[in-house]
Amino acid sequence: MPSLLDHIRSAKTDFLFFSQTICPYCTRAARTLEAKQLTYTEINLDHYDGLRSQVVIETGHRTVPVVFDLRGELPVFVGGSDNLIDYL
């Protein structure tokens, strides 16, 4: 199973976010990025056993989406959809 760091390293987009099926806040994060014409990679945690707990351990963020800005040299943990809106 790919790790959190593997997903971050493999994303070739402006942002990466972890989501789950039927998540209105995840949809809101995607629409926010699209409105700003920023590219993103979405990883659905429902398809990766154990990845959700790894994301929670690494970020302390227990809800989805879990958003990272990948535009700089180092990834920046943004938070959830409200944090993303404030961040942008």
GIJODA-V248580 format. One record per residue. N is the residue number from 1. RES is the residue in three letters. PSI is psi in degrees with one decimal (* if undefined). Layout:
((N & RES & PSI) (N & RES & PSI))
This chain:
((1 & MET & 130.9) (2 & PRO & 142.9) (3 & SER & 172.3) (4 & LEU & -47.5) (5 & LEU & -38.0) (6 & ASP & -43.7) (7 & HIS & -42.0) (8 & ILE & -45.0) (9 & ARG & -33.6) (10 & SER & -17.3) (11 & ALA & 129.8) (12 & LYS & 40.8) (13 & THR & 174.4) (14 & ASP & -39.2) (15 & PHE & 156.7) (16 & LEU & 134.7) (17 & PHE & 146.8) (18 & PHE & 134.9) (19 & SER & -179.3) (20 & GLN & 159.1) (21 & THR & 142.4) (22 & ILE & 63.3) (23 & CYS & 103.1) (24 & PRO & -29.8) (25 & TYR & -30.8) (26 & CYS & -42.3) (27 & THR & -41.6) (28 & ARG & -40.7) (29 & ALA & -44.4) (30 & ALA & -45.3) (31 & ARG & -36.2) (32 & THR & -46.0) (33 & LEU & -42.2) (34 & GLU & -41.7) (35 & ALA & -30.3) (36 & LYS & 4.2) (37 & GLN & 41.8) (38 & LEU & 140.8) (39 & THR & 153.6) (40 & TYR & 155.2) (41 & THR & 130.8) (42 & GLU & 126.3) (43 & ILE & 116.2) (44 & ASN & 114.5) (45 & LEU & -19.7) (46 & ASP & -18.1) (47 & HIS & 2.2) (48 & TYR & 101.8) (49 & ASP & 129.6) (50 & GLY & -15.0) (51 & LEU & -36.8) (52 & ARG & -47.1) (53 & SER & -33.7) (54 & GLN & -42.3) (55 & VAL & -42.7) (56 & VAL & -43.9) (57 & ILE & -44.4) (58 & GLU & -34.0) (59 & THR & -23.4) (60 & GLY & 1.9) (61 & HIS & 118.4) (62 & ARG & -10.6) (63 & THR & 165.2) (64 & VAL & 151.9) (65 & PRO & 162.0) (66 & VAL & 111.0) (67 & VAL & 137.5) (68 & PHE & 136.9) (69 & ASP & 120.9) (70 & LEU & 12.3) (71 & ARG & -22.7) (72 & GLY & -172.4) (73 & GLU & -38.6) (74 & LEU & 144.0) (75 & PRO & 145.1) (76 & VAL & 123.6) (77 & PHE & 121.0) (78 & VAL & -44.2) (79 & GLY & -140.1) (80 & GLY & -163.7) (81 & SER & -39.0) (82 & ASP & -42.2) (83 & ASN & -39.2) (84 & LEU & -44.7) (85 & ILE & -44.5) (86 & ASP & -40.4) (87 & TYR & -39.5) (88 & LEU & *))
